[in-house]
Amino acid sequence: MPLEVLGHELQFSQDPNSKHLGTTVWDASLVFVKFLERNCRKGKFSPAKLKGKRVLELGAGCGVSGFGMALLGCDVIVTDQKEVLPLLRRNVERNISRVMQKNPDSFGSIKVSELQWGDKDHIRAVGPPFDYIIGTDVVYVEHLLEPLLQTIVALSGPRTTILVGYEIRSTIVHEQMLEMWKKNFDVKTVPKSKMDETFQHPSIQLFIMGSKCGAEGIEKSGETAADGVETSGEDKNNEGSVAEEEEEGSDFGEEKVEKIPRNAKLSEWETRRYGSVAARILRDVKIT
């Protein structure tokens, strides 16, 4: 899969025949990396502020999100389960080679490591705490919420910023996740206006979290968070920007589908989104 990120033409291999979810590039990772691209000119996500920051990506899969942070000067460790690591390493090596040929000065570093959520040895081996912990499409089933939270807490320090993006596939899982996170972190939602104009969707949310005892850059609702990225407080309308999206007619449990005009030429992003809807319909329909 070709992808242009911060002026670099990258390529990410996928394995559609694999039984593991981590071998697919999921849409939330594209929304995340394009969010970085849009907000990197100034503020906390500028190369000047990110250079040398330690970043760990959970559930990295094909490595899109972690590579975006490395392009902004971060020293990144991308992690996943053992079965995913060969493909992840291949993507990292291929794209490091492409970046180094064009503009090596702005690139930080990126390494691959195994990390099973909740495994104390794996957590200790990567050397916490980190400046940033990131993850995209790591929230999708209920039984993984607790191991994910425990791992994030173990990897965090008082000044760690946590960036999570995911597509809401289950309202129940989403609500449980928010309740768990609010007990441990100050949770803010990135509004649609701060995302890339093309790479966004009502069912894909980005969250910025920090320690309740004063993580740097996480401010109260209505002010700016993360040095220039405005966020919405989760206390407003129960779920901040999430509630605003719901008022616009989005049902996270059942994705709203607009009628495609005849002979319309779809962008690659639109094609991905319609494909996501089709896959969800096929999953839910039983043919007898």
C-alpha positions in Angstrom: 0.0 0.0 0.0 1.6 3.3 -1.1 1.1 6.3 1.3 2.5 9.8 1.2 3.4 11.1 4.6 5.2 14.4 5.3 6.5 14.5 1.7 7.8 11.0 1.7 6.4 8.2 -0.6 6.2 5.2 1.7 5.1 1.7 1.1 3.5 -0.7 3.6 3.1 -4.4 2.9 0.0 -6.1 4.1 -0.9 -9.8 4.4 -4.6 -10.3 3.5 -4.2 -14.1 3.9 -3.1 -13.8 7.5 -5.5 -14.7 10.3 -4.0 -12.0 12.5 -5.6 -8.5 12.5 -2.2 -6.8 12.8 -1.2 -7.5 9.2 -3.7 -5.0 7.7 -3.5 -1.2 7.5 -6.6 0.0 9.3 -8.2 3.3 8.6 -7.6 4.8 12.0 -3.8 4.7 11.4 -4.3 6.8 8.3 -6.4 9.3 10.2 -3.7 9.5 12.9 -0.7 10.0 10.6 -2.6 12.6 8.5 -3.5 14.4 11.8 0.2 14.6 12.6 0.9 15.9 9.1 -1.7 18.7 9.5 -0.6 19.8 13.0 3.2 19.5 12.6 3.9 23.1 11.5 3.8 24.5 15.0 3.1 23.5 18.6 3.7 20.2 20.3 3.7 18.1 17.2 6.3 20.2 15.3 9.7 18.6 14.7 11.3 21.2 16.9 9.3 20.0 19.9 9.3 16.2 19.0 12.9 15.7 18.1 14.4 13.1 20.4 11.2 12.3 22.2 10.8 8.7 23.2 7.7 7.1 21.7 6.2 3.6 22.0 3.4 2.3 19.7 1.1 -0.4 21.0 -0.4 -2.8 18.5 1.7 -1.3 15.7 0.6 -3.7 13.0 2.0 -2.6 9.7 3.8 0.4 11.4 2.0 3.4 9.8 1.5 5.5 12.9 4.9 4.9 14.5 6.6 5.8 11.2 4.8 9.1 11.2 6.2 9.9 14.6 9.7 8.9 13.5 9.5 11.2 10.5 8.9 14.1 13.0 12.2 13.3 14.7 11.0 10.9 17.5 12.9 7.8 18.7 10.1 5.2 18.2 9.7 1.6 19.4 6.9 -0.1 17.5 5.5 -3.1 19.2 3.1 -6.0 18.5 2.6 -9.7 19.1 5.3 -12.1 17.9 3.3 -13.3 14.9 3.1 -9.7 13.4 6.8 -8.8 13.9 8.2 -10.2 10.6 5.9 -8.1 8.5 6.4 -5.1 10.8 10.2 -5.4 10.5 10.0 -5.6 6.7 7.9 -2.4 6.5 10.3 -0.6 8.9 13.4 -1.6 7.0 11.9 -0.8 3.6 10.7 2.7 4.6 13.9 3.6 6.5 15.8 2.9 3.3 13.4 5.2 1.3 13.6 8.0 3.8 17.4 7.9 4.2 17.8 8.3 0.4 15.8 11.5 0.4 16.1 13.4 3.7 17.8 11.6 6.6 18.4 14.7 8.8 14.8 15.1 10.0 14.3 11.4 10.7 14.5 10.1 14.3 14.8 6.4 14.7 12.5 3.4 14.8 12.9 -0.1 16.3 10.7 -3.2 16.5 10.0 -5.1 19.7 7.6 -7.7 20.9 5.2 -6.6 23.5 2.3 -8.7 24.7 -0.1 -6.5 26.7 0.2 -7.2 30.4 3.6 -9.0 30.1 5.8 -7.5 32.7 9.0 -8.8 31.1 8.1 -7.3 27.7 7.2 -3.9 29.4 10.4 -3.8 31.4 12.5 -4.6 28.3 11.4 -1.6 26.3 12.5 0.8 29.1 9.5 2.9 30.3 8.5 5.6 30.9 8.0 7.2 27.5 7.2 10.7 26.4 4.5 9.5 24.1 2.4 6.3 23.9 0.4 5.9 20.7 -2.0 3.3 19.4 -4.5 3.1 16.5 -7.4 0.6 16.3 -6.3 -1.1 19.5 -9.8 -0.9 21.0 -12.2 -3.4 19.5 -13.1 -6.1 22.0 -14.1 -6.0 25.6 -11.7 -8.5 27.0 -8.6 -6.5 25.8 -9.6 -3.2 27.5 -8.1 -4.1 30.9 -4.8 -5.5 29.6 -4.5 -2.4 27.3 -5.1 0.0 30.2 -2.6 -1.9 32.5 0.0 -1.8 29.8 -0.5 2.0 29.2 -0.2 2.7 32.9 2.9 0.6 33.2 4.6 2.4 30.3 3.6 5.9 31.4 5.1 8.5 33.6 3.6 11.7 35.1 4.4 13.7 31.9 3.5 11.1 29.3 1.1 12.0 26.6 -1.1 9.2 25.2 -2.5 9.4 21.7 -5.1 6.8 20.7 -7.2 6.7 17.6 -9.7 4.0 16.7 -12.9 3.3 14.7 -15.8 2.8 17.0 -17.3 -0.6 16.1 -19.2 -1.2 19.4 -20.9 1.5 21.4 -20.8 -0.8 24.5 -17.0 -1.3 24.2 -16.5 2.4 23.5 -18.4 3.5 26.6 -16.6 0.9 28.8 -13.3 2.1 27.5 -14.0 5.8 28.2 -15.2 5.0 31.7 -11.9 3.1 32.4 -9.7 5.7 30.9 -11.4 8.6 32.8 -10.6 7.0 36.1 -6.9 7.0 35.3 -6.3 9.9 32.8 -7.5 13.3 31.8 -9.2 12.4 28.5 -9.7 14.9 25.6 -11.2 14.4 22.2 -9.6 15.9 19.0 -12.3 17.7 17.1 -12.9 17.1 13.4 -11.7 20.6 12.6 -8.1 19.6 13.7 -8.0 16.5 11.5 -7.1 16.2 7.9 -9.9 17.4 5.7 -10.0 14.1 3.7 -8.7 11.5 6.1 -11.5 11.7 8.7 -14.8 10.0 9.5 -17.5 10.4 12.2 -16.8 6.9 13.5 -13.0 7.4 13.8 -12.0 9.3 16.9 -8.7 10.5 18.2 -8.0 11.0 21.9 -5.2 12.8 23.7 -4.7 11.7 27.3 -2.4 12.6 30.2 -1.9 12.0 33.9 -4.6 13.5 36.1 -1.9 14.9 38.3 -0.8 17.3 35.6 0.5 15.9 32.4 2.1 18.7 30.3 -0.1 20.1 27.6 -3.5 18.7 28.7 -5.7 21.6 29.5 -9.3 22.1 30.6 -12.1 22.1 28.0 -12.2 25.2 25.8 -8.5 25.9 26.0 -5.7 24.5 23.9 -4.1 21.2 24.6 -0.8 19.7 23.5 0.7 23.1 22.6 -1.8 24.3 20.0 -4.1 21.4 19.3 -7.6 22.3 20.5 -9.5 19.5 22.2 -12.9 19.0 23.6 -13.4 18.1 27.2 -15.0 14.7 27.8 -17.3 16.2 30.4 -19.2 18.4 27.9 -22.4 16.6 26.7 -20.9 13.4 28.4 -18.4 12.8 25.6 -17.3 16.1 24.1 -16.7 15.9 20.4 -18.0 12.3 20.3 -21.4 13.7 21.4 -21.2 16.4 18.7 -20.6 13.8 16.0 -23.6 11.8 17.3 -25.8 15.0 17.0 -24.8 15.2 13.3 -26.5 11.9 12.8 -23.7 9.3 13.1 -24.6 6.1 14.7 -21.4 4.4 15.8 -23.1 1.0 16.1 -24.5 1.3 12.5 -22.5 3.4 10.2 -24.4 6.0 8.2 -24.2 5.4 4.4 -24.6 8.1 1.9 -25.9 7.3 -1.6 -23.2 7.2 -4.2 -24.0 9.3 -7.3 -24.1 7.4 -10.5 -20.7 7.4 -12.4 -19.1 9.1 -9.4 -15.3 8.8 -9.2 -14.3 7.9 -5.6 -11.1 8.9 -3.9 -9.0 6.1 -2.4 -10.1 7.1 1.0 -13.8 7.0 0.0 -13.3 3.6 -1.5 -11.8 2.4 1.8 -14.7 3.7 3.8 -17.4 2.2 1.5 -15.5 -1.0 1.6 -15.6 -0.9 5.4 -19.3 -0.5 5.3 -19.7 -3.4 2.8 -17.6 -5.6 5.0 -19.7 -4.8 8.0 -22.9 -5.5 6.2 -21.6 -8.9 4.9 -20.5 -9.7 8.4 -24.0 -9.1 9.8 -26.1 -10.6 7.1 -26.7 -14.3 7.2 -27.4 -15.9 3.8 -29.6 -19.0 3.9 
